Amino acid sequence: MNLETRTRLLLEAQRLFALRGFRGASVRDITRSAEANLGAITYHFGTKQALHDAVIESVLGQLADRMEEAAHAPGSSPDRIRAIVRALFAFFREAPDVPRLLMHQVAGGAGIPAVAGPFLRRNLGAITQVVRDGVARREFRAADPTLVAFTIISQSIWFALVGREIPSVMGLPSPGDFADRVEQHVMDVVTRFLEEG
């Protein structure tokens, strides 16, 4: 591998934490997958927990940056909501293990990692601001911006978690086409709801 050791550790830790959870991904497994020596995690991060936090910060930071960029894109409020939905679905297509990474923590009873909080608030803030702007410009009817944000985020995360299995369960011929249809459906449902009235 020609990536630097720290980058390799982050990438392999992300993959293994998503696959096995924090407890199931051993330091030995992570360093072996990253082709690094056993002390590399201590050298670069200090602890396994600090490595886990760095993984969360890295992936959620990338997502928050994309969400904020979409929220500030030119165009009407409906255009910006569509841009946010596209950004979420694109991110989860590129990094499908991110929802599992967080769900391991939540399902195991540990809750959302504290380090994730600021990034999740940025994501919610990006969407709620677009909704507030749309209401102020009379492009949207009055709606609870937080509930709109939860609708968008939950639909995209849910699809990222189970979307690969749905086409085979439902006997659909083209999984890729189905993903595109779900993305479009989320955009349509949210914008129609906001534009009603």
N, C-alpha and C positions, 0 to 999 in steps of 0.2 A: 504493500500500500504506500502511496506517496503522500497521503494526508498526514498532517502533523499528529503526534500522539494524542494531544488534548482533543482535537477534533474527532479522531477515531474513537476515543473513549466516549465522547458525547453521543456519537451516532450509534455505537453498539449498545451503550447503556439505554438509549431511547428504545431501541428495538427489543432488548431483553426485558426491560421494565414493563413495556407494553405487553409482551408475551407472557411473562411469568409473575409480574408484580414486583414490588420492592423486595420482599422477603425471598421470593423465589429466584431472583437474579443474583447470583453470588458474585463477589469481587473477582474470584478466580475465573468464572465464566465470562465476565465482561472484559477482563484484561486479555484473556485468551482470544476472544472474538476480535478484539481491537489490535491483536498482535503486539501487545505491550507487556512489559514485565509486571510482576505482581505488585510492586510498589508504586506503579504509575498513578493509581487513583489517589493514594496518599500524597504523592508529590504534586500532582496537578490540582487536586480538589480538597485534600485534607481527610475527608471521610466519604463513605458511601452515601450518607444522607446529603452531604454537600454536593456530590455528583448528581444525585437525584434532583435536588433543587436547581442545579445548573441546567439540567435537561429541561425541566419544567419552564424555567425562565427563558431558555432559548426558543423552544417551540411556541410558547404562548406569546412571547415578545414578537416573533415573526407574524403570528396571527393578528395580534393587536395592531401592528403597523399596517397590515393590509386592510384591516377593517377601517382604521382611521383614514387611510388613503381613499378608500371607496366612499366613505362618508363625506369627504371633502371634494369629491369629483365634481366637475362642472355639470350643470343640468338641473332639471326640476327635482323636487323631493321624491316623486315616484322613481325617477331615473336613479337617484342616489340609493334608494332602498334596493332596487334591482342590482345595483353595483355591489352592495353589501352582500346580498344573497349569493351572487356569482363569486365574490371573493371567498366566502365561507366554503362553498362547495368545491371551488378550485383548490383551496388549501387542504381540505380533507381528502381530495383525490390524490394530491401530492404527498400527503403525510397521513395515511389512513390509520396509523397506529396511535395517533395523538389522543383520540377519545378513549381508547382502551387504557392508555397510560394513566389518565385521570380516573377512569372507572374502577381500576384495580383498587385504588385508594378508597374511593367512596364505597364500593361494594364490600370491601374488607372492614368497614366500620371506622376507618381513620379520617373520613371526611375529605373535603377538598384541601390539598396542601396549602398552608398559609402563604407560601411564596407565589401561588397562583392568583391570589386575591387581587392585587393591583392590575394584573393583565385582564382578568375577567371584568373588573370594573371599567377598564378602558373599552372593552368590547361592548358592554352594555351602554356605556356613555356615548359611544359612536352612534349606535342605533337610536337611542332615545333623543339625541340632539337632532337627528334628521327628522324624526317624527315631530318634535316640537317646532322645528323650522317649518315643516309642512303645514302644521296647524296654523302657525302665525301667518303664513303666506296664503292661507285658505286653499291650499292644494290638498289638504287632508281634513277630514272631519275630526272633531275632538275624540281622542282615544288615549288610553293609558299607555304612555311610551314604554314603560317597563314591561308590561304584558306583551306588547308587540315585539320587544327585544327578546323576551323569553320564547315566544312562538318561533321566531326566526332561528335562534340559536338551537333550541331543542330539536327542531325538525332537521337541521343540518347535522347535528351530532348523532341523532337517532339513525339517520340514513348512513352516516359514516360507520356506525357500529354494525348495522345489520344489512346494509344495502347490497353487499356482495352475495348474501344468501337468498335474498328475496326473489330474484329472477328464476333461480333454479327451483325454489319452492313453488312458485306460481307458474312454472313452465313457460317463462317468457323467452323468446328466441334471441333477443339482443340485450345483454346486461348493460352495455354502454348507452344504448338508446334509452333504456329505462332510467338510468341515472340522470340523463339530460331532461327527460320528461318530469322527473321529480323536482329537479331544480327549477324548471319553468313553472311547475304547479305551485311551488312555495312562493315564487315571485308574484304569480297571478293572484293567489289567495290573499296574500298580505296587502298588495297594492289595491285590489278591489275593495277589501274591507276598509282600508284607510280612505279611499276616494268616495265611498258611498255617502249619500246624504248631501 
